[in-house]
Amino acid sequence: MELIRGQKLKLADVTTSAAFEVQIDVQSNLVVDISCFGLDETRKLSDDRYFIFYNQKTSPCSSIVLEASPHSAGFKLNLSALPPAIKTIVFAATIDQEGTMSAIGPSSLRLVENGKERLIFPFSGRDFASEKAVMVAEMYFKDQWRFSAVGQGFNGGLSALLKHFGGEEIEKIKETIPAAPKVNLGKVTLEKRGAAQKVNLTKQGQTVHINLQWDEPKGGFFGSSAVDLDLGCMYRLKNGDRGVIQPLGGNFGSQNGSPYIFLDKDDRSGAAADGENMYVFRPEEIELMVIFALIYEGTAEFTAVNGRVTIEHKGNFEILVPLNNPEGGKRFCAAARIEPDENSIRITKDELYFAGHVDCDRHYGFGFQWKAGRK
Amino acid sequence: MAVSLTKGGNVSLSKEAPNLTSILIGLGWDARSTDGGDFDLDASLFMLGENGKVRSDLDFIFYNNLKSADGSVVHTGDNRTGVGEGDDEAIKVELTKVPASVSRLAVAVTIHEADARKQNFGMVSNAFIRVVNQADQKEITRYDLSEDASVETAMIFGEVYRHGGEWKFKAIGQGYKGGLGPLASSFGVNV
């Protein structure tokens, strides 16, 4: 059964089961978060634990469970196990960055029972104007469970939605919820050079994790042609401190003192599952940080190693920077840069190839003194 | 205590309020709480003969024709947003002045520019129609349309009609595709 905005029906008309899934698929280049709210009879979020989202994926009664992948989220519901105080369940889609819901493509909410689609509510950017938070649909109890295709929202985003539900401000709620592993709702790939993503640092002091991975070139045996890629960065902080962090010369940085950037380990083969990792503990202190990958040993070039850098802020965003425009003959790649953007940071894909550190420094204008080093 | 009706239900106004001479038909809905264009709902009333049609176009009482020729029906005016408690629009009827050739008063609500604004009744919350005795301002009956309003853009909320020597009210909750124009046409108004 296909619904249009405003349409209402009794759930019993489409399913006799109290256990089913609600699947929401949003087509968009933007990061669209899917969440769900269990409201009391006055349509208020009187219990914060019934705000189900990527940091709180299960309701206390386990009758609402979020399962999500990029741009898609499914809620497993069991209405019979829901506390009687919960009278309404609202499914919402929110954007926590630049852009509005008018930019989304063909999207849908589906109710699926035992693998069978019982209803579908298609919606798209044409239904919206400047909304950043949309109540896609709701289920509510009035004599019996009913379904309404809402499709209305708020320009003010998630915090406006929470205000509508009488809930606490989002920041307060997030503080009360222990951080949990992130689901990849915030996954963005910066495909092209110059592509940038502004991200919000919702929690001061939360760590940005940078990971470099690459593949061993095919045909090489037993390390004779193993490639060693190093992850490193050049940085300048707002307090004026500047420097280079890289395995070369053993400059691993520091977690507890300036620059609050720490390089975890040197994976010399690329075989370790987690690649090379660098952590930025105070991203808000950065004025300019250039993340680079360096081929230290081996005959391979960037053209053969399929390098990729991931920049992740747990529970917030995950940005993939594939090194997909490799140039032969150059062993130094400035993959991406991090800069401040108002109260947040902006990540821009550069993927510029240089003969080495000195050329890179010259390009970005750090002004370091260079001398040769070796691991 | 007012009689609460569900779709299709009816009540005798004359029995609930003996000596009833004049009523106020109140219509209400919640203002839009989300962002986007306001819900501008318009109430109108059709004075219908036995055949279910208006006697003339003047029997169509709406925002551009607020008073019937005989003065028995008066629309109190247009509300453009639904803001405020209580009735958003109201129509007063002097039952004793309604001509004998009129057997039914059909009360409809339509959404202004529904197509252009992509709106329907399913997006509007807490729509109701109620009948109040003007003599003592007591509510005689009320019909809450919340669960009966869905994708329609025009709806007959209720009907006040003669039954023997009594006046009765029926909760209709019947939707029409299209707006005020097609609805008026169906009652024989030349639009």
Boltz contact constraints between the chains, C-beta under 6 A:
constraints:
  - contact:
      token1: [A, 4]
      token2: [B, 151]
      max_distance: 6.0
  - contact:
      token1: [A, 6]
      token2: [B, 120]
      max_distance: 6.0
  - contact:
      token1: [A, 6]
      token2: [B, 122]
      max_distance: 6.0
  - contact:
      token1: [A, 6]
      token2: [B, 123]
      max_distance: 6.0
  - contact:
      token1: [A, 6]
      token2: [B, 151]
      max_distance: 6.0
  - contact:
      token1: [A, 7]
      token2: [B, 122]
      max_distance: 6.0
  - contact:
      token1: [A, 7]
      token2: [B, 150]
      max_distance: 6.0
  - contact:
      token1: [A, 7]
      token2: [B, 151]
      max_distance: 6.0
  - contact:
      token1: [A, 8]
      token2: [B, 122]
      max_distance: 6.0
  - contact:
      token1: [A, 8]
      token2: [B, 150]
      max_distance: 6.0
  - contact:
      token1: [A, 131]
      token2: [B, 35]
      max_distance: 6.0
  - contact:
      token1: [A, 152]
      token2: [B, 34]
      max_distance: 6.0
  - contact:
      token1: [A, 153]
      token2: [B, 34]
      max_distance: 6.0
  - contact:
      token1: [A, 154]
      token2: [B, 35]
      max_distance: 6.0
  - contact:
      token1: [A, 155]
      token2: [B, 35]
      max_distance: 6.0
